[in-house]
Amino acid sequence: MTHTEQAKPIEMRSLGCGAGWSASEFICDAGPEDRGYEERHVGVSIAFVLSGSFRYRTHAGDSLLYPGAFLLGASGRCYECGHEHGRGDCCISFNYDEAYFDEIAHAATGALGFTFNVAGLPPNPALLPLGARMTVCAAADPLAMDELAAIIPLTIAHVAVGRPAPRNRAVAARDRARVAEVLRLIESASAEVLTLDRLARRVNLSKFHLLRVFAACTGVTPYKYLLGLRLRRAAGAIAATARPIAEIVFDEGFGDLSTFNAHFRAAFGMAPSQWRRTRS
């Protein structure tokens, strides 16, 4: 998913680079039959998961990553990714020289030599605009990319510092696999009418147990995750296309325009039409 010292059977597409940073899209086709192996981050890596889910293990912990989550990689640290829950994923990854990252992280945290103490960050309302910008960054001009490259570690470091220390929630391996299956169902059917009954039946769990283990793995409820996914996809389409906003809204699964507008303003701090003008 990120820049490494070892080759991995993934497809990489360069999205841009500048002084102290580079950006790439990584598409991985690994599945349950592929054995994970240890790799090492070269530079600091911050990746936004666009699709798929995978297990990410590093010095800072073991995390299930899925669309809307951020992978955090410390320079020189070893890590391992596993796809025992399903095949493939796609990420947008920004990689930073240590000196450049240290400069930005110091501005965000006030700490020298800041390093991530968590393996990843779950979808977070404060990170919705950042994720949406990373989703469509391939279409940005060089200046916009350079600005985004600086905003990403500034925002991520700030959120990481303010995030409470994760509690030690014990989730059985079989339940983590079930959560990964539910995440993939939501991802593939996000525009459909999804109910807790449908999600729970998919993995043969009670609705209460699914709610508990889903929140333990992701930090949010299934509805909040679905809402964030729909908002990110709608924001990306609004910024990157000239399609009517109402058409995008209904295609992404929102039932009415007024509800979408309220959610969008709460998440992005502006109306959808203003979002389009500022990104054009």
DABELDA-V732349 format. One record per helix or strand of 2 or more residues. SS is the DSSP state (~ for helix, > for strand). FROM is the first residue (numbers start at 0). TO is the last residue. If there is no record, write none. Layout:
ss = (SS,SS)
from = (FROM,FROM)
to = (TO,TO)
//
This chain:
ss = (>,>,>,>,>,>,>,>,~,>,~,~,~,~,~,~,~,~,~,~)
from = (9,20,38,43,60,69,77,88,97,119,124,136,141,172,195,206,221,244,256,271)
to = (17,27,40,57,65,72,81,95,108,120,134,138,161,187,201,217,239,250,267,278)
//
